[in-house]
Amino acid sequence: MKNRDSKPRAHSRTSRGRASSTETGSKVRSAAKQQLPELRLKVRAHGRHPWFYRKMVQKPQETIPPGSICKVHDREGRMCGSGFYNPRAELALRMFADHAIDDAGQHFLDALQAAVALREQTLELPKVTNAYRLIHAEADGFPGLIIDKLGDAIVAQVASLGMRQQLEPLGEWLLRHYKKCELMLLQDKDWAEREGMDKLPHAHPIATTVVEHKLRYAVQAGTGHKTGFFADQRDNRLLVRSLAKGRSVLDLCCNSGGFAMNAVVGGASKVLAGDLDEVMVEHTQHNAKANKLSLQAVHGDAFDMLREAQHGAHDLIVLDPPKWVANKNQIELGLQRYSDLNRLGFEKVARGGLVVTCSCSGSVSEDSFLRMLRESAAAARRDVRVLHLRSAGADHPVALECPETRYLKVAVLQVR
């Protein structure tokens, strides 16, 4: 089953003309003009990760409302910058700037416009797709916030109370910039509880069409997995297209059929796609038919389908499983599941064939991912070499000080 984020979410959908939030933009803008409270850390902050847990922050003498923007000094009194403070949460401080902020509303509007310009002008993504990430959390200076543009839908997912309190003017700007779009706000239930965020009212999904590298996908934005479409795999789907000519392709955890359809376009001799989620199988079948592509999509568990596959029947296998490691407490069990899946893939792929294997778990480092693959290859008694080691597209930039922003790992391997 392709489910990178299976936790229930709250939803809030805006109209085409206005953005909404439980915290009003007027309060945000007036608060930005006030003198900011100050925090002091128990640690040095130079070159550190932008997250500080409660035990790393000195308890302030004054009462600071959850979600407030604070000026932050390290233990030696040096100015570190500005961050969101939430004493309710274990992750109490999220830094977003290396200087003091005079006008938070303007700061985030400027950052939003810079992020959109990167995608539209520098990367020129609208030339190849209408689906891409506009805001990639800490990598764009927005702690706990991602925003995806999916056709005529803009889907925001927020995991930070402080960031949620800044959303209304950002939503208003987005709706002015993308005049035909609707905006939806999601929040993860667990993060909402940790941060003390009010529950959002339920809203219906936004039906839209994503176009990527001349393929069309029917998308129900704001439902299913993550924001509704995996824009992060765009470049890797195109790579599979370039590798598929003449190959028998097995695409497991296929979701809406992106890898499978690109394999057909690339000239694969045969394509079989499978997913444990029956709705995703139906989506794959629908998308293939809409694009006039011939492939087989079946309901099935990835482990069972690999066990039942004939040795050497496929010479290109794609493994894009769900987020099996949501936090550090799940690393050992999650890595074992990744290892078992990849061992089966290595055992069943044809000699000289390719395995494209992925992990979208941010808590799994690239070193851990490669070590797992090495151990899986040894267990399968196959000689495996790396042809490509990739991540998400450039619309998912990586903050060097926050490695979690490079959550997606994709290895293209030749198995001999």
N, C-alpha and C positions, 0 to 999 in steps of 0.2 A: 504494500500500500504506500503510495506516494503522499506523505503527510509530514512536511517539514515542520509544521507547527500545529499540533493537534489540539492545543488547549482552547477552551471556549473563549470567545471574545465578546466584548460589548461593541455595538455599532452606533454610529450617528451619521446621518446623511444630510447634506445641505441641499438647498435649492440651487438652481443655476445662477441665481443672482447674488446670494448671500452665503457667507460662512457662519456657522454657529458654534458656540462653546459655552460650557457652564460658567467659565470665568470670562467676564466681558473684557473686550479690548480697551474700553475706557479706563477700567481699573488698572490694566496692565500699563497703559501709557502714562497715567498719573503716577503710578508707583515708580515708573522709570525715572521720574524727575526728582524723587526724594533721595535723601542721603542714604547710601547703601550701608547696611550693617557689615561688620567686619568679623572675620573668622581667623583663627590661628591654628595651624597644623601642629601635630606632635612630631612631624617628620620633615625632612628636606623635600622640596618639591621640584628642584631643577632636573629636567629631563625625565620626569616620572610619568607614569600612566595617569590619565586625567581623572581616574576614579579614586576616591578616598572613602574608605569605610569608617563607620562611626568611631571605632577605636583609634583611628588615626587623626581625629579632629578634636581639639580641645573644646570642652563644653563652654559655649558662650555665656557671658554674664547676663546678658539681656535675653529676653524671649524672642526668638526669630521665627516667624510663621513658616510652616512647611512650604517649600517651593520657592522661597525667596532667593533673589540674586544677592550674592555677598562678595565683598572684596576679601581676598584671601592672602594671608601672609604665612610663610613657613615658620618653623619653630624658632628660627633665628631672627624673625621679624622682617625678612625680605618680602617684598611684594611679589606675589605669584600670578595674580590675575583675578578673573571673575568666574564664579560658578554658581550652580543651583544647590541650595542647601535644604535638606529634608531630614530633620532629626527623627522622624518616624521610621525611616528606612535604614536598613543595615548599610546599604550603599548611600551614605549620607551626603556626599559632596561630589558633584559632577562638574568639572571645569570645562569652560567653553571659550575662554579668551585669556591671553597672556597679559592683559592690561585691565585697568578699571573701566567700567562701562558707565558712561554718562546718560545714555538714552538707549535702553534695552530694545525698545520697539524698532528704532532706526537701525540698531546694530544687526538685528536678525533680518530685517528687510533687506539691508545691504548684502548680508550673507546669502540670502535666498536668491537675490538677483545674480550674484556672482556664480552660484551653483547652477542656475538655469543657463547662464551664458556659457559655462563650461560645456554643458551637454549640447546646447543648440549651436553655438558658434565655433568653439574649439574642436569638439568631437564630431560635430555635424551629424548627430544621430538621426534627426528627422529625415535625412536622405535615405536611410536604410530601414527605419522602423518608426512606429508611433507609440512604442512602449519602451520606457527606460526609467531608471531611477533618477529622481530630481534631487533628493536629499538622502545622503547615506550617513545618518547619525553623526557620531563623533568625527568622522573623516571630513565632513562638511561644516563642523562646528555647531551641530544641533544634537546635544546629548539625548539619547533615547528616542530619537525621531527618525523614521524613514518615510519618504513620500515617493510613490511610484505613479507615473503617468501611463495609463493603460488605455490607449485609444482615446475615447471621449470621457474617460473616467480618471479622476485623480484620487488616489487612495493613500491616506496618511495613517500610520500606525505609531502610537505614542506609548512610551514606557517610563516617562518621567513627569512628575507633577509640575515641576518648574517649567518644563518645555510646553506642557499642555496649556499653562496659563499664558503663553505667548502666541497661541495659534491663530486667534481670530484675525489680526491684521495680515498674517501670512496667507491665510485662506482667501481673504478678500483680494489680495494682490494676485494670487494664482487664478482666481476666477476672472479677473480683469484681463490677465495675460492670455489665458486659454478660454476664450469667450464661449466656446461650444461645450465646455466640459462641465461635469458635475463633480462634486467633491464629497468624499466619504471619510469619516474618522473612525478608526478602530483602536481598541486597546486590549492588550492581553489581560486576562482575568487575574492571573497571579501577580503580575507587575502592578496592576491597579490596586490590589489589596496591600502590597508592600509599600506603595507610595501614598496610599490614602486617597486615591482618586475616586470621585463619585462615578457611579455606574452610568454609562451612556444609554440613551433610549435605543431600542431596536430599530433597525432600518432595513429596507429591502436592498438587494444587490443592484448594481448598475450593469445592465446588459450592454456590451460593447464589442467591437471587433478590433483585434490587434493584427497589424500587418508587419511582418518581419522577413526581410530578404525575399520578398515577393510571395510569401506564404501567409495565409489568413487563418486566424484562430478566433473562434467564438469564445468570449470570456464573460463570466459573471463576476465582475470586479467586486471585491470586498467579501467574497465567500471562499469556502474551500481552504486552500493552502496559502499561507502568507497573505499577500494582498490580492491574490487571484490569478497571477501569472508569474512565471519564473523568468523575468527579464535578465537575471544574472547569468543564465546559460546561453544567451544569444550568440556570442562568438564561438562557443564550444559546439553549439548545434551546427553552425556553418562549417566548423572543422570536420565534424562527422560527415557532412555532405561531401567534402573533398576527399575523404578516405573510403567512401562506401562503394565505389565503382566495382561491379562484378562480385561483390561479397554477399554472403548470406548473413543477415544482421538480426541479432536478438536484442531488443530494447526492453530492459526490465525496470520496473517502477516508472512506467512511461509517461504518467501524468496525462497531459493533453496531446501527446504524440509528437512533440517537437523533434526529438532525435530521430524517431522512426520516419517521419515525413521527409526530413532532410536527407536521410539515407536513400529514400526512394528517388528524390530529385537528383541525388548524386549518382544514380545508376546502379543501385544494389540489385542483385539478382533475385533476392527474396528478403522480405522484412516481416518479422514477427514481433509484436509489441505486447507486453503484459503488465497488468497492474492489479493489486488486490482491491482497489477501490472501483466498484462497478460503474460509478458515475464517471470516473476518469476514462474507463474503457469506452463508454458511450461517447465521451467527448472526443477521444482519439478517432473513433469510427466516423463521427460527424465531420471532424476537421479534414480527415483524409478524403471523404466523399466530396466535401465542399471544394477541395483543391484538386479534385479529379486524380487522386493518387491511389494506387493499388497496394494495400498492405493488409495483414491480418492482425487484429487486436483482440486479445482474449483476457478473461478474468482469471487471475492466478497469482499465487504467492511466488515471489522471486526465488526463494530457496527451493520450493518444490519444482518450479519450472526448470531450474538448473539441474537438480537431481535427476529429473526425468529426461533431460536432453541427451541425445546421442553424442558420444565423444566425437569431436571434429565436425559436427553438423553445422556449426556457425564459425565463421572466421572474423566476425566483428561483433563483440558483445559490449553493450552499454549498461553500466550499473550506476544508477543515480538514486540511491535509497533516501529515505526520510532522515530527519534530524534525530539521530539516535542518541546524541549526547547533548542534552539541553543545558547541563551545568557540570561542574567539576566532579560532583558526586556520582555522575553516571559514566565517567570516562572508561572505567575498567569493563563494565558490562557492554557499553556501546562499542568499544574497540573490538571486543570479542565478536559481536554481531557483524561488524565490518569485515573482520578477518575471515569468518566463516563464509560470508557471501563471496569475497574475492577468491578464497581458496577454491570454491566450487567453479567460479568463472575461469580461473586458470586451468583447472582440471578439464573442463569441457570445451574450451576454445580450440580450434584447429591449430596444428603446428604452423608457426609463422603467422598466426592470426593476431588480431588486435583486441585489447580490452581497454575501454574508456571507463574509468572508475572515478567516482566522485564522493566527496563528503561535504555537507553543508553545515557541519557542526563547528561553530566558532571556538568551542572549548577544546577541540582537537587541533593541536599544532601541526604544521606541515611536517616537522620532524617525526612526530608520533604517527602521522598518516603514512609516511614513507617507511617507517619501521614496521608498521602493521603489514604493509604490502610486501616487504621483504620476508617477513615471517610467513605470510600466506603463500608466497611463491615457494618457499622451502618446504612447507607442509604439502603442497601440491606436487613437489618434485619437478618443477618446471623452471626453465631458464628464462628470466623476465628482464627486459631492459626498458628504460624510460625513453620515449621519443619526445614527449612534450610534458611539461609540468605547468599547469595553467590555473587561473582563478576566474573570478567574475570579470565582466567588461570594465572599461575605464569609467563608466558612469557609477561604478562602485569603488571609488578610490580608497586607498589604504592609508590610514594615519600611522606613521612609524611608531609613535608612542602608544598606540592602541591597537595591538595585533589582532584583537577580536574583529576589527573591521575587515580583515582578510579571512573571512569565515569559509569561503568556498575553495576547496582543493579539487583539482581535476588532473588526473594522470592518464596520459595516453601511452599504453604499454604494448610492446611486442612480446609474444609468448612463443618460445621455441621448444 
